[in-house]
Amino acid sequence: MKRVYRKFFQVSVLTAFALTGCKKILDETPRATFTPDFFKTQAGVQGGITSLYGHLRYMYGNGYFINSNEAGTDEETWAQLADLNTKNIDFSGVGTVNPQTDNSGIVWNNNFPDINTASGVIENGAAVGISDALIAEARFFRSFDYFLLVQTFGGVPLDLGAGELKFNTSTARTSKRNTVPEVYTKAIFPDLLIAIDKLPTAPRVVGGVTKNVARLYLAKAYLTYGWWLQNPNNIPTYPDVARTDPAGHDAAYYFNQAYTVAAAGIESPTPYSLQASFYDVNVATNDRNNEVMLFADHTQSSAQYNGGDLSYSSGGFSTDNFASWFQQWNYTTITSSKTNSSWSGYSSVQRAATQPLGRPWTLLAPPQGVFKVTFADKLNDSRYDGTFVTRYRCNLKEAGYTGTTLYNANYLPIGEGDAVLSFLNDDVGGVDYTNSVYKSSVGAGVLPGRADFVIEPSNISRICYPGNFKLGPYRTDNNGGLGSPNGSSTRPFPVAKFSELFFIAAEAAVKGAATRAISGSYANDGTARGLINVIRARAGRWRFDNGNQVAKVQDNSAAIIAATPASIDINYILAERSREYFGEGYRWFDLVRTQKWTELSSSFVIAGKTNPNDWNDHTVGTFTRTILPMNYLKPIPQSQLDGLDMSPVDKKAYQNPGYN
């Protein structure tokens, strides 16, 4: 059921979450609600701070939040089992954006209560003996929430009923939207500047916010606001306002600020660093590593503190961590044979709570351009191997199968851990997709001499595609079996990564920011190319071959750096961002910020053109999207408009243009 806050002006409902896996635990007693009087106590304010971290779960890890930021971009389109939640925002002629069902309501409905909580901490913290550093955590989250809101909807209210940026206890049901410049200059920038000044260098708990976390978001906010001021493609804003800065600064000033702040974060990284390999960033056994600066935390030890059921989850609009389900196809349909004389279909890859597998919803499918263009270099660059599940492997032992052998393509034997189906790096030709003798049941093909079924990039469809490895589930309590693949994922979901500082500085440099040599552990010449090559060099250093499940100590960084263009442009940075953060929920924001959404996402290629429900439909189609300038802002959710005590005319004016 959709989780709605019709009156964001009222006192927010708070729940104190313990952050598990920390060197210190936020030890407030969980409560259902905090009253205004309780909020004037030290325990109440501390509980409010804890809830600011807990509220991340309502977005990060929520499948519908991922959906709203990935569907309709060059990274994802609707998959075979998609409903209107995905189709409506794909812009490819299969649905229409609807303020009543648009997933962007997750941002609106969750962030305003959190903003009010943060304002309560900021107003009451000092009086009850809370340190400036703890109050700065609340300032960070208030700016974090407003930054998400302004990117998604344009100008949003700073006054929730008691005055601008004031803690509200009234039941007011009227609202006025502030302009984009007001949101940035009154809320986002001031809070983040104070946060940088008052927050510690090292987090007080694992995953807690620090100076460098605040630097990351300030740099990104400066960068985004600079783009907004420049407005290269004349995208409309709302409320309608001149693209001028109240302080009189131009876009170039903010690009310079973005570069300066990001560079400071890179030069003073402690306690953060880049992991040695891309695989290390995302492999579940290395969760909570020091490249992930902020995350929505979860645990397998307690359903209460996990924020979702440990054994079975409905995947509702809640704190369930089910984002990975959206980007996984129904691999359990793959069959092998129990005999090598006639085909007797047996499910050889069964649903399991392991990182490559998990629960398949088949709602988001990557177009073929992801595999042929974005991740074209699959040999030197480890990010393709570290992002996708390219081999689906037999898990007979975990499923309790009494035998040791099955027969697969070419009637060749396979056993525990062997590849049943492989997605090939490139089109090779000569693949038999008839499924006339060896029946994969998923339309996969056969190559002579290979026991695994294969699928070439040109046969990737809405029904069969590589799943997202990075977000897959992981449990340590599977006890030799399949575990609980239908439960809410117990992994922390990444929100911010140290690596993004390099991308922000590089993008600012492309936009004309004055560059300088970067010193310290990540020394480089400070140009866009120099900054991006730090990330690309890391992408070339392998320690593990994820597809083949073998150790691979190989350094291809020199080859990758040599392949970097001499001149970096925005499209190249966006491609690099996609290689680094594919499917994690960055893409819509990146394309809207740079106003490249239409250019890069207006057409895509995928198989299954004739019938997306047919496993054997390998017909490749080119599909077009109609993305209008108005779509660069998402609609205010209808639930919010319904809760306003305003005239129909005023409600219409409150909504973003084109969505009434």
C-alpha positions in Angstrom: 0.0 0.0 0.0 1.3 3.4 -0.8 2.6 5.3 2.2 1.1 8.9 2.2 1.5 12.1 4.2 -1.4 14.3 3.2 -0.5 17.0 5.6 3.2 17.5 5.8 2.7 20.6 7.8 1.8 18.6 10.9 4.1 17.2 13.5 6.0 14.4 11.9 5.7 10.8 13.2 9.1 9.6 14.3 10.6 6.2 14.8 14.0 5.7 16.3 16.0 3.1 14.4 19.2 1.6 15.7 21.9 1.6 13.1 23.3 -1.9 13.2 26.8 -2.9 12.2 28.2 0.2 13.9 31.1 0.7 16.3 28.6 2.7 18.4 24.8 1.9 18.4 22.3 4.7 18.5 20.7 3.3 21.6 17.4 5.3 22.0 14.4 3.1 22.8 12.2 2.7 19.7 9.0 4.7 19.9 5.9 4.9 17.7 5.6 8.7 18.1 7.3 11.7 19.7 5.0 14.4 21.0 6.2 18.1 20.9 6.8 18.1 24.6 8.9 15.0 24.4 10.8 16.6 21.6 12.0 19.2 24.1 13.9 16.6 26.0 17.4 15.3 25.3 16.1 11.8 24.7 13.5 13.2 22.2 16.1 15.2 20.3 18.5 12.2 20.2 15.6 10.0 18.9 14.9 12.6 16.3 18.5 12.5 15.1 18.3 8.7 14.9 15.1 8.8 12.9 16.8 11.1 10.3 19.1 8.1 9.5 16.2 5.7 9.6 14.1 7.7 7.1 16.7 6.9 4.4 15.2 3.4 4.2 11.9 4.8 2.9 13.7 5.8 -0.3 17.1 4.0 -0.6 16.4 0.3 -1.1 12.8 0.9 -1.9 12.1 -0.6 -5.3 9.7 2.1 -6.4 12.3 4.8 -5.6 14.8 3.0 -7.8 12.1 2.7 -10.4 11.3 6.4 -10.4 15.0 7.2 -11.0 15.9 4.6 -13.6 12.8 3.9 -15.7 12.7 6.0 -18.9 16.4 6.6 -18.9 19.1 5.1 -21.1 19.9 2.6 -18.3 16.4 1.0 -18.0 13.1 0.4 -19.7 10.1 -1.6 -18.7 10.5 -5.3 -18.5 8.1 -8.2 -19.2 6.2 -8.1 -15.9 6.1 -4.3 -15.5 2.9 -2.6 -14.4 2.0 1.0 -14.9 4.4 2.0 -12.1 7.1 1.5 -14.6 5.4 1.9 -17.9 3.9 5.3 -17.1 7.3 6.8 -16.6 9.0 5.1 -19.5 7.7 7.7 -22.0 7.7 5.1 -24.7 4.0 5.1 -25.5 2.9 2.4 -23.1 1.6 4.7 -20.3 1.1 8.3 -19.2 2.7 10.1 -16.2 0.0 10.3 -13.5 0.2 12.4 -10.3 -1.9 9.8 -8.6 0.5 6.9 -9.1 3.8 8.5 -10.0 6.6 7.0 -7.8 8.1 10.4 -7.1 5.6 10.7 -4.3 8.1 8.7 -2.3 10.3 11.8 -2.2 7.6 14.3 -1.4 5.7 12.1 1.2 8.8 11.1 3.1 11.0 14.1 3.0 8.8 16.8 4.4 8.1 15.0 7.7 11.9 14.4 7.9 12.5 18.1 7.3 10.2 19.0 10.2 12.0 16.5 12.4 15.4 18.1 11.5 14.0 21.6 12.2 12.8 20.3 15.6 16.3 19.1 16.4 17.9 22.3 15.2 15.6 24.5 17.2 15.6 22.4 20.4 19.0 20.8 20.5 21.1 23.4 22.1 18.5 24.1 24.9 18.5 20.4 26.0 22.3 20.0 25.9 22.8 18.5 22.4 26.2 19.2 20.9 26.7 21.4 17.9 28.1 18.4 16.0 24.8 16.4 16.6 22.7 19.4 15.6 24.9 19.6 12.4 23.8 16.1 11.5 20.2 17.4 11.5 21.3 20.4 9.3 22.8 17.9 6.9 19.7 15.9 6.6 17.4 18.9 6.2 19.6 20.1 3.3 19.8 16.5 1.9 16.0 16.3 1.9 15.5 19.7 0.3 18.1 18.9 -2.3 16.2 15.8 -3.4 13.0 17.7 -3.5 14.2 20.7 -5.5 15.8 18.4 -8.1 12.6 16.4 -8.4 9.9 19.0 -8.3 11.5 22.5 -8.7 10.6 25.0 -6.0 9.1 23.6 -2.8 7.8 25.1 0.4 10.2 26.3 3.1 7.3 27.1 5.4 5.5 24.1 6.7 3.1 26.2 8.7 5.2 28.0 11.4 7.5 30.1 9.2 10.4 29.3 6.9 12.6 26.5 8.2 10.7 26.5 11.5 9.6 23.4 13.4 5.9 23.1 12.8 3.2 21.9 15.2 0.2 23.5 13.6 -2.5 21.8 11.5 -2.3 24.3 8.7 -3.5 22.9 5.4 -2.3 25.7 3.1 1.0 25.9 1.3 3.1 28.2 -0.9 6.0 26.9 -2.9 9.2 28.8 -2.8 11.4 29.3 -5.9 14.4 27.2 -6.8 16.9 29.9 -5.9 15.2 30.4 -2.5 15.4 26.7 -1.7 19.1 26.6 -2.6 20.2 29.9 -1.0 18.0 29.8 2.1 18.0 26.1 3.0 20.5 23.9 1.2 23.7 26.0 1.0 23.5 27.5 4.5 22.8 24.2 6.3 25.6 22.4 4.4 28.1 25.1 5.1 27.3 24.9 8.8 27.4 21.1 8.7 30.9 21.2 7.1 32.0 23.5 9.9 30.5 21.6 12.8 30.6 18.0 11.8 33.5 15.8 12.8 36.1 14.4 10.4 35.4 10.8 11.5 31.8 9.6 11.9 30.5 9.0 15.5 28.8 5.8 14.2 29.6 3.7 11.1 27.8 5.4 8.3 27.3 8.6 10.2 27.6 11.9 8.4 30.9 13.8 8.5 32.6 16.9 7.1 33.3 15.1 3.9 29.8 13.8 3.5 28.6 17.3 3.7 31.3 18.4 1.3 30.1 15.9 -1.2 26.5 17.2 -1.1 27.5 20.9 -1.1 29.7 20.3 -4.1 26.9 18.5 -5.9 24.3 21.2 -4.9 26.6 23.9 -6.2 27.1 22.0 -9.5 23.4 21.3 -9.9 22.5 25.0 -9.2 25.1 26.2 -11.6 23.4 24.1 -14.4 20.1 25.4 -13.3 21.3 29.0 -13.7 22.9 28.3 -17.0 19.9 26.4 -18.4 21.6 25.5 -21.8 18.5 23.9 -23.3 15.8 26.3 -22.0 14.1 23.8 -19.8 11.2 25.5 -17.9 11.2 25.8 -14.1 8.4 26.2 -11.6 7.4 28.3 -9.8 8.4 30.4 -12.8 11.2 32.7 -11.9 14.2 34.4 -13.6 17.3 32.3 -13.7 19.2 34.7 -11.5 20.9 34.2 -8.2 19.8 36.3 -5.2 23.5 37.0 -4.3 24.2 38.1 -7.9 26.5 35.2 -8.7 26.5 33.5 -12.1 26.7 29.9 -13.1 30.5 30.1 -13.5 30.8 31.0 -9.8 28.9 27.9 -8.7 30.9 25.6 -11.0 34.0 27.0 -9.4 32.6 26.5 -5.9 31.7 22.9 -6.8 35.2 22.2 -8.0 36.8 23.8 -4.9 34.7 21.9 -2.4 35.0 18.6 -4.2 38.8 19.0 -4.5 39.0 19.7 -0.8 37.1 16.5 -0.1 39.5 14.5 -2.4 42.6 16.0 -0.8 41.4 15.3 2.8 39.7 12.0 2.3 40.1 10.5 5.9 38.3 8.3 6.9 37.2 7.5 3.3 39.1 6.1 0.4 38.6 4.3 -2.9 38.5 0.6 -2.6 41.3 -1.3 -4.4 39.0 -2.7 -7.0 35.4 -1.9 -8.3 34.4 -5.4 -7.2 35.4 -4.6 -3.6 33.0 -1.6 -3.6 29.9 -3.6 -4.2 30.5 -7.2 -3.1 28.3 -8.0 -0.2 31.1 -9.5 1.9 32.7 -6.1 2.0 29.5 -4.1 2.9 30.0 -0.9 4.9 33.5 -0.3 3.4 35.0 3.1 3.7 34.2 4.1 0.1 30.5 4.1 1.0 30.1 7.4 2.9 26.4 7.1 3.7 24.0 4.2 3.5 20.5 3.1 4.6 21.4 0.4 7.0 19.7 -3.0 7.6 20.4 -6.1 9.6 19.5 -9.8 9.4 19.4 -10.2 13.2 16.1 -8.3 13.8 13.1 -7.7 11.6 12.3 -4.6 13.7 15.7 -3.0 13.1 16.0 -4.3 9.6 13.0 -2.3 8.6 11.5 -5.2 6.7 10.4 -8.8 7.1 13.3 -11.3 7.1 11.5 -14.2 5.6 8.9 -12.8 3.3 8.2 -9.3 2.1 5.4 -7.9 0.0 7.6 -5.2 -1.4 5.3 -2.4 -0.4 5.9 1.3 -0.1 7.9 0.9 3.1 11.4 0.5 4.5 11.7 -2.9 2.9 14.9 -3.2 1.0 13.7 -4.7 -2.3 15.3 -2.6 -5.0 17.2 -5.5 -6.4 14.0 -7.4 -7.3 13.2 -4.8 -10.0 16.4 -5.5 -11.9 16.3 -9.3 -11.8 14.5 -11.5 -14.4 12.9 -14.8 -13.7 16.0 -17.0 -14.0 14.2 -19.8 -12.2 12.5 -20.6 -15.6 15.8 -22.0 -16.9 15.8 -25.8 -17.3 18.3 -28.6 -17.7 17.6 -32.3 -18.2 17.9 -35.2 -15.7 18.9 -37.5 -18.6 21.2 -37.2 -21.6 18.9 -39.1 -23.9 15.7 -37.1 -24.0 14.9 -33.7 -22.5 13.3 -33.8 -19.1 13.1 -30.2 -17.9 14.3 -29.5 -14.4 14.8 -26.1 -12.7 18.6 -26.0 -12.3 18.9 -22.4 -11.0 16.6 -22.0 -8.1 15.7 -18.8 -6.2 18.3 -18.2 -3.5 19.3 -15.5 -1.0 22.7 -14.9 -2.7 24.0 -11.8 -4.3 23.7 -13.0 -8.0 20.1 -14.2 -7.5 17.4 -13.2 -5.1 13.7 -12.6 -5.9 12.9 -11.9 -9.6 10.3 -9.3 -10.4 11.3 -8.6 -14.0 10.2 -4.9 -13.9 13.3 -3.0 -15.3 15.3 -4.2 -18.3 18.5 -2.7 -19.6 18.4 -1.8 -23.3 21.0 -3.3 -25.5 23.0 -0.1 -25.7 24.0 -0.6 -22.1 25.9 -3.7 -23.1 27.1 -2.6 -26.5 28.0 1.0 -25.9 28.2 1.9 -22.2 30.0 -1.2 -21.2 31.7 -1.9 -24.6 35.1 -2.6 -22.9 34.5 -5.7 -21.0 38.0 -7.0 -21.1 40.0 -4.1 -19.5 37.3 -2.4 -17.5 36.2 -4.5 -14.6 32.9 -2.6 -14.0 30.9 -4.7 -16.4 31.9 -7.8 -14.6 31.3 -6.2 -11.3 27.9 -4.8 -12.2 26.0 -7.7 -13.9 25.2 -11.3 -13.3 26.6 -12.8 -16.5 26.5 -16.5 -15.4 23.5 -18.2 -13.8 24.9 -21.2 -12.0 23.5 -24.5 -10.9 22.5 -24.7 -7.2 21.4 -28.3 -6.9 23.0 -28.9 -3.5 21.3 -25.9 -1.8 17.9 -27.0 -3.3 18.3 -30.5 -1.8 18.7 -32.3 -5.1 19.9 -35.9 -4.4 21.8 -36.3 -7.6 25.1 -34.7 -8.6 24.7 -34.3 -12.3 22.3 -32.7 -14.8 22.6 -32.4 -18.5 22.5 -29.0 -20.3 23.3 -27.7 -23.7 24.5 -30.3 -26.1 23.5 -32.9 -23.4 26.8 -32.1 -21.7 26.9 -32.7 -17.9 26.8 -29.9 -15.3 27.0 -30.0 -11.6 26.9 -27.8 -8.5 28.2 -24.3 -9.3 28.6 -24.8 -13.1 27.2 -22.2 -15.5 23.7 -23.1 -16.8 23.3 -19.9 -18.8 25.9 -17.3 -19.8 25.4 -13.9 -21.3 28.2 -13.5 -23.8 30.4 -10.4 -24.0 29.8 -9.9 -27.7 27.8 -11.3 -30.6 29.6 -14.3 -32.0 27.3 -15.7 -34.6 26.5 -19.4 -35.1 24.3 -19.6 -32.0 21.3 -22.0 -32.4 18.3 -20.4 -30.7 15.7 -22.9 -31.9 15.4 -24.7 -28.5 14.3 -27.7 -30.6 16.4 -30.3 -28.8 18.1 -28.7 -25.8 15.3 -26.7 -24.2 16.5 -23.9 -22.1 12.9 -22.7 -21.6 14.1 -19.1 -21.7 15.0 -18.8 -25.4 18.7 -19.1 -24.9 20.9 -20.5 -27.5 23.5 -23.3 -28.0 27.0 -23.2 -29.2 28.9 -26.4 -30.2 31.0 -27.9 -27.4 29.6 -25.7 -24.6 27.5 -27.1 -21.8 26.0 -23.7 -20.9 23.2 -22.1 -22.8 24.2 -18.7 -24.2 22.6 -15.3 -25.0 24.4 -12.7 -27.2 24.0 -9.0 -26.5 21.7 -8.6 -29.6 19.3 -11.1 -28.0 18.9 -9.4 -24.7 15.2 -8.7 -24.3 12.6 -7.4 -21.8 12.2 -11.0 -20.5 15.8 -12.2 -20.3 18.7 -10.0 -19.4 21.7 -9.8 -17.0 20.6 -9.0 -13.5 22.1 -6.3 -11.3 24.8 -8.0 -9.2 25.6 -5.0 -7.1 22.3 -4.7 -5.4 21.6 -8.5 -4.9 20.8 -9.9 -1.4 23.2 -11.5 0.9 22.6 -13.5 4.1 24.9 -15.4 6.4 22.1 -17.6 7.8 21.3 -19.6 4.7 22.6 -22.6 6.5 23.7 -24.5 3.4 20.3 -24.0 1.7 18.6 -21.5 -0.5 17.9 -19.2 2.5 15.1 -16.6 2.4 15.2 -15.0 -1.1 11.7 -13.5 -0.7 12.6 -11.5 2.4 13.6 -7.9 2.6 17.3 -7.6 1.8 19.4 -7.2 4.9 22.3 -5.4 3.2 23.0 -1.7 3.7 21.9 0.3 0.6 24.5 2.8 -0.6 23.4 6.4 -0.6 26.7 8.3 -1.2 30.2 7.2 -2.3 33.6 8.8 -2.0 34.2 8.2 -5.7 31.5 10.8 -6.6 33.7 13.6 -5.5 36.0 12.9 -8.5 33.0 13.0 -10.9 31.7 16.2 -9.5 35.0 18.0 -9.8 35.5 16.6 -13.3 32.0 17.8 -14.4 32.7 21.2 -12.9 36.0 21.4 -14.8 34.2 20.6 -18.1 31.8 23.5 -17.2 34.7 25.8 -17.0 35.7 25.8 -13.4 39.3 26.9 -12.7 41.3 23.8 -12.2 44.5 23.1 -10.1 46.7 20.2 -9.4 45.2 17.8 -6.8 47.6 16.7 -4.1 47.6 13.9 -1.6 46.8 10.2 -2.0 44.9 10.8 -5.3 47.2 13.3 -6.8 46.5 14.2 -10.4 46.6 17.3 -12.6 43.1 18.4 -11.6 41.7 18.5 -15.1 38.6 16.6 -16.0 40.7 13.9 -17.7 43.0 13.6 -14.7 40.2 13.3 -12.2 38.2 10.7 -14.3 41.4 8.7 -14.9 41.7 8.1 -11.1 38.4 6.3 -11.3 39.2 4.6 -14.6 42.5 3.4 -13.4 40.8 1.7 -10.4 38.3 0.1 -12.9 41.2 -1.5 -14.6 42.5 -3.2 -11.5 41.0 -6.7 -11.1 41.2 -8.9 -8.1 38.3 -11.2 -8.9 36.5 -12.4 -12.1 32.9 -12.3 -11.0 31.6 -14.0 -14.1 33.9 -16.9 -13.9 34.1 -17.0 -10.1 37.8 -17.2 -10.0 40.6 -15.0 -8.6 42.0 -12.6 -11.2 44.9 -10.4 -10.3 45.4 -8.2 -13.3 46.2 -4.5 -13.8 44.7 -3.0 -17.0 44.8 0.6 -15.7 47.4 1.7 -18.2 45.3 0.5 -21.1 42.2 2.1 -19.8 43.9 5.5 -19.2 45.4 5.4 -22.7 41.9 4.9 -24.0 40.5 8.0 -22.2 39.8 10.8 -24.7 42.2 13.7 -24.6 39.2 16.1 -24.3 36.5 15.2 -21.9 32.9 16.4 -22.5 29.7 16.0 -20.5 28.5 13.0 -22.5 31.7 11.2 -21.6 31.3 12.0 -17.9 27.7 10.8 -18.0 28.9 7.5 -19.6 31.5 7.1 -16.9 28.9 7.8 -14.3 26.7 5.1 -15.8 29.6 2.6 -15.7 30.3 3.4 -12.1 26.8 3.7 -10.7 24.6 1.8 -13.1 21.2 0.9 -11.7 21.8 2.5 -8.3 19.3 5.3 -8.8 21.5 8.1 -10.0 20.6 8.2 -13.6 17.5 10.4 -13.8 19.0 13.1 -11.6 22.2 13.0 -13.7 20.4 13.4 -17.0 18.0 16.1 -15.7 20.8 18.1 -14.1 22.8 18.2 -17.3 19.7 18.5 -19.5 20.8 15.5 -21.5 17.8 13.3 -20.8 16.1 13.8 -24.1 19.4 13.5 -26.1 20.5 10.3 -24.5 17.3 8.5 -23.8 14.9 9.3 -26.6 15.5 6.0 -28.3 16.7 2.5 -27.4 17.1 -1.0 -28.8 15.9 -4.2 -27.2 14.7 -7.6 -28.4 11.2 -9.0 -28.0 9.7 -6.5 -30.3 6.8 -8.7 -31.5 5.8 -10.3 -28.1 7.7 -9.3 -24.9 6.1 -12.3 -23.2 7.6 -14.8 -25.6 10.9 -16.2 -24.4 11.7 -17.1 -28.1 11.0 -13.7 -29.6 14.5 -12.5 -30.6 13.1 -9.8 -32.9 15.1 -6.6 -32.2 13.2 -3.4 -32.2 14.0 0.3 -31.9 11.7 2.2 -29.5 11.3 5.9 -29.2 10.4 8.0 -26.2 8.6 11.4 -26.2 10.2 13.3 -23.3 8.8 16.9 -23.1 10.5 19.8 -21.3 7.9 19.7 -18.7 8.9 16.2 -17.7 12.2 17.5 -16.3 10.1 18.2 -13.2 8.0 15.4 -11.8 4.4 15.9 -10.7 3.4 16.9 -7.1 1.6 13.7 -5.8 -2.2 14.0 -6.0 -2.4 12.9 -2.3 -0.7 16.2 -1.3 -3.0 18.3 -3.5 -6.1 16.5 -2.0 -4.9 17.3 1.5 -4.6 21.1 0.8 -7.4 23.3 2.1 -7.1 25.6 -0.9 -9.3 26.5 -3.9 -9.3 24.3 -7.1 -7.6 27.2 -8.8 -4.8 27.5 -6.2 -4.3 23.7 -6.2 -4.0 23.8 -10.0 -1.4 26.5 -9.7 0.4 24.5 -7.1 0.9 21.6 -9.4 3.8 21.5 -11.9 2.6 22.6 -15.4 1.4 19.9 -17.7 0.3 17.5 -14.9 -3.1 18.9 -14.1 
